[in-house]
Amino acid sequence: MTKSLVISSIILLCAAIIESSILSNISFFLVVPDLVLICSIYFALVNGKVAGETTGFISGLILDFITGIPFGFNCLYRTIIGYLYGLLHEKIIISSLVIPIFCVGVGTLIKAVVIHLIALLFPNVNIYVTGFISYEFLFEFVENIVIAPFIFRFLKFFNKAISIRNSEDNIENV
């Protein structure tokens, strides 16, 4: 499990660096797609709730250090999302095209709802300026669901390294 979490953490760190340094400088994007969220959802679906909440917490920790958001904000909602998707570990087969789109779409909606609830505790954090249904949220939602199948397919190459279970069980579930 340690090897899986270390490799997952390295992938999350790379996704956070790509998200914050490369994609944030492309003027075409109104909002940067949340690559780290997509990777965390994938890890939770592949490994279960303990690994899901752990990678969610690690991804939040990475983003808390990179961004100027108060410490713990990203950790809290990403841990919740990782746990929720970890519950679906053996119930969803993620090899189709529709499942990544659906899972990431619902994950983005959960993220927005939980962010607005947590923002009550952090009044200085201003994520979506104009409310829950805003252009920023809609652009992020569309970008996330469009790139989700590609990221899931890319992460499938690392399945042996990031999977906690043995390879025979993995072939059945993925």
C-alpha positions in Angstrom: 0.0 0.0 0.0 2.9 2.3 0.7 4.3 2.0 -2.8 0.9 2.7 -4.3 0.4 5.8 -2.2 3.9 7.1 -3.0 3.3 6.6 -6.8 -0.1 8.1 -6.5 1.3 11.1 -4.6 3.9 11.6 -7.3 1.2 11.6 -10.0 -0.9 14.0 -8.0 2.1 16.3 -7.6 2.8 16.3 -11.3 -0.9 17.0 -12.0 -0.8 19.9 -9.6 2.3 21.3 -11.2 0.8 21.0 -14.7 -2.5 22.5 -13.5 -0.9 25.4 -11.7 2.1 26.3 -14.0 1.1 25.2 -17.5 -2.7 25.2 -17.8 -3.1 28.4 -15.7 -1.1 30.3 -18.3 -3.2 29.3 -21.3 -5.5 32.2 -22.0 -8.1 30.0 -23.7 -9.2 28.5 -20.4 -11.5 30.7 -18.4 -11.0 28.3 -15.5 -8.3 25.6 -15.3 -9.6 22.0 -15.3 -9.1 20.2 -12.0 -6.7 17.5 -13.0 -5.9 16.7 -9.4 -9.6 16.0 -8.7 -9.9 13.7 -11.7 -6.8 11.8 -10.6 -8.0 11.5 -7.0 -11.4 10.1 -8.2 -9.6 7.6 -10.3 -7.3 6.5 -7.4 -10.4 6.2 -5.1 -12.3 4.1 -7.6 -9.3 1.8 -8.2 -8.2 1.3 -4.6 -11.1 1.9 -2.2 -12.1 4.3 0.5 -8.9 4.3 2.6 -6.7 5.0 -0.4 -9.3 7.4 -1.7 -9.4 9.5 1.4 -5.6 9.3 1.7 -5.0 10.4 -1.8 -7.7 13.1 -1.5 -6.0 14.4 1.6 -2.5 14.3 -0.1 -3.9 16.1 -3.1 -5.4 18.7 -0.9 -2.2 19.1 1.0 -0.3 19.6 -2.2 -2.8 22.2 -3.4 -2.8 24.0 -0.1 1.0 24.5 -0.4 0.8 25.6 -4.0 -2.2 28.0 -3.7 -2.8 30.8 -1.2 -5.9 29.2 0.2 -6.0 28.7 4.0 -4.3 25.5 5.1 -6.8 22.6 5.3 -9.4 24.0 2.9 -8.5 21.7 0.0 -7.6 18.8 2.3 -11.1 18.8 3.8 -13.2 18.6 0.7 -10.9 16.4 -1.3 -10.8 13.9 1.6 -14.6 13.8 1.6 -14.7 13.3 -2.2 -12.0 10.6 -2.0 -13.9 8.7 0.7 -17.3 8.9 -1.2 -15.7 7.6 -4.4 -13.8 5.0 -2.5 -17.2 3.6 -1.4 -17.9 2.8 -5.0 -14.6 0.9 -5.4 -16.0 -2.6 -6.3 -19.4 -1.3 -7.6 -18.3 0.6 -10.7 -16.4 -0.7 -13.7 -14.4 2.3 -15.0 -13.3 1.0 -18.3 -16.2 2.5 -20.3 -16.3 6.0 -21.8 -19.5 7.1 -19.9 -18.4 6.2 -16.4 -15.4 8.6 -16.2 -17.6 11.4 -17.5 -20.4 10.7 -15.1 -18.1 10.2 -12.1 -16.1 13.3 -12.7 -19.2 15.3 -13.4 -20.8 14.3 -10.1 -17.4 14.8 -8.4 -17.2 18.4 -9.7 -20.8 19.0 -8.5 -20.0 17.6 -5.0 -16.8 19.7 -5.0 -18.9 22.9 -5.6 -21.5 22.1 -3.0 -18.9 21.1 -0.3 -16.8 24.2 -1.2 -19.8 26.4 -0.6 -20.5 24.7 2.7 -16.8 24.9 3.8 -16.6 28.5 2.7 -18.9 29.4 5.6 -15.9 28.4 7.9 -13.4 30.2 5.7 -15.0 33.6 4.8 -11.9 35.0 3.1 -11.9 32.2 0.5 -13.6 33.2 -2.7 -13.7 30.3 -5.2 -16.8 31.0 -7.4 -17.4 34.7 -7.3 -20.9 34.9 -8.7 -22.5 31.9 -6.9 -23.0 28.2 -7.4 -24.1 28.4 -11.0 -21.6 30.7 -12.6 -19.6 30.8 -15.8 -16.5 29.7 -13.9 -18.2 26.7 -12.5 -19.8 25.7 -15.8 -16.5 26.0 -17.7 -14.7 23.9 -15.0 -17.5 21.4 -15.2 -17.4 21.0 -19.0 -13.6 21.0 -19.0 -13.5 18.3 -16.4 -16.0 16.0 -18.1 -14.3 16.4 -21.5 -10.8 15.5 -20.3 -11.9 12.8 -17.7 -11.9 9.8 -20.2 -8.4 10.8 -21.5 -7.0 11.1 -18.0 -8.6 7.8 -16.8 -7.2 6.1 -19.9 -3.7 7.6 -19.2 -3.8 6.5 -15.6 -4.8 3.0 -16.6 -1.2 2.6 -17.8 -0.1 2.9 -14.2 -2.6 0.5 -12.8 -0.1 -2.2 -11.7 1.9 0.4 -9.8 -1.0 2.3 -8.1 -3.2 -0.6 -7.4 -3.3 -2.0 -3.9 -4.8 -5.3 -4.8 -3.1 -8.0 -6.9 -3.3 -7.9 -10.7 -6.0 -10.7 -11.1 -8.4 -8.8 -9.0 -7.6 -5.6 -10.8 -8.4 -7.1 -14.2 -11.9 -7.9 -13.0 -12.6 -4.5 -11.6 -11.0 -2.2 -14.1 
